[in-house]
Amino acid sequence: MIQMNNSVLMTIDMFNKLTGHETLHPQICMIDLSKTNLSEDIRIMCDFYGLLYYNSPKQSKVSEKEWLRLIYPGEMIEIPSKQHRHADYYSGVLFHPDLLCDTSLENRIETYPKRCRCRGALTEHEQQIITDNLQEIGEELHHAIDRYSASIIASHIELLLNYCVRFCSQ
């Protein structure tokens, strides 16, 4: 297992370089670890927020698999190597707190639960909602950065967080 020094916080750019993702925006990235061939598990402390989504169509509805996970800056996370991944689809969005400046989410981000984790399978409809929202963020990242970019991305992130709370509080 690769473990980053606890005094060094992982940035979005460092994460992208480590996992082979292209940096389209310095404050946010989409991740799809199903396409990453990490040879070792990685344990890192982040300087960003994130919403990680795990999906395995082979899992049963009564599975104890964690499906959605909200992470906060300063939290330690583990990124499993390909041979240790339990899900077929391991994706999400990572975003730096500065992305939220001057957006409606800036003052409300701390109201979301620090431990928003779903245990058990999401319905097909819930999975589609998460996938569609992640896709919308990805499409916005491929748009030229302008004065509306942060606000639009923050709105999509807020919607994802609201769904996370809804799906995980049941």
N, C-alpha and C positions, 0 to 999 in steps of 0.2 A: 504494500500500500504506500502510495506517495502521500506524505502529509506535509502541507505547507507550514512554514514557521508561523506560530500563532501571532507573532508580532507583525506579520505581513498580511494585510488584507488583500484578498483577491479582487481585482477590478474587472469590469466588463471586458476590456481589451485583453487582459491576462487570461481570463477564462476562455475567450474566443481563440487565442493562440494555443492554449493548452488542448482544447478540444477540436481544433481544426475548423472553426467557424469563421466566416468573414465578418469583419466589423463594419456594419453599414451605418451605425450611429454610435457615438462615443458613450452614450448614456443608457442604451437599451440594446438587448439582443434577444433574438429568438433562438431557442435551442431545440435540437432534434438529435438526441443521443443515439437513436437507432442507426444513424449513419456514421457514428463515431467509433473508431476501433481503438479504444483505450486499452493498453495492455495491462495496466494496473488500476486498482481502485484509487480514487483520489479523495482526500479529506482536506477541505479548505474552509477558511473563515472569510466571509463575504463582506464587501462594503456596499452591497446592493440588496434590494428587495427581489423577491422572485415568487412566481407561482409555477410550481412544477406539476405536471400532469402525467400520470402513468396509466397506460391502457394495454390490457392484454385480452384480446377476444377469446382466448382459451380459458380465461378465469370464469368460474361459476358465479352466479348472482349472490351466493352466500360467502364469497371469498373474504378473507380478512386483509386482502391487499389494500395498501394505501393508494388512493387514486388522485387526490388533490392535496397539495401541501403548500402552504404559504410560508415563505422564509423572510426574515428581517435582517437588516444590516447587523453585522457582528455575530451572526449565528453560524455555527459550524455545520457544514453539510458534507455528505459523502456522495460522490459520483461513482457509480459502480462500473467496473470494466465490462467489456462485452460478455465475457463468460459468467459474470455474476449478476447480470441484469435479469430480473424476473418478469419484466414487462416487454412486450413487443414494441410498444410505442412509448417513448420516454421523452417528453417535450415540455416546453413552457416558455416563459418570458422572464428575463432578468432585467431589472431597471434600477438605475442609480437614483437616490433621493433628489438630486438636483433636477432630474427630469420633471419632477412634480411642482417645481417653483412656479408660482403665479397661476396654478390650476386649482380647480375646485377640490381635487384630491389631496392637495398639499396639507391642508389642515385636518383632513378626515382619515388619513392613512393610519394613524395611531388608534383609531376606533375599531379597526378590524382585529379579530382575535390573534394573539401571538401564536397560538397553536391551532390553526385551522387545518385540521387533517380529517380526511374522510377515510373511513374504514368500510370496506365492502364495495361492491360494484355499483357504478352509476348506471342508470338506464341508458338505452340507446339514444333516446332523445337528449338526455343530459350530456352524454358524451359528444353528441353532434353540436350542442350549444357551445361547449368548451372549444371544440375543434374549430368551429366557425369563427369564434371570437379571436382565437390565436391566429387564424388565417387573416383576419381583418388587420390585426396589428402588423403582421408580416407584410401585407400589401402596402400599408402606410410607410413602412421602413424602406420600401423600394421606390417611394415617391420622393422627389427632391425635397430636402429639408427647407421649410419655410417658417414663417412666424406662427402658423397654425399647427405645425407638426406636433409639438409637445402637448398642446391642448387636446388634439384628436387622439393621440396615443394614450394620454392619461385617462380620457373618457372610456376608451376600450378597456384599459386596465381596471378602472373602477367597476365597470360592468362585470368583468371576470371575477373580481373580488366579491362583488355582491352575489354572483352565482355560487362562488365557493362557499360563502356563508350559508346560503340557502341549501345547497346540496349536502353540506356537512353538518348541519344542525338538526337534521331529521333523525 
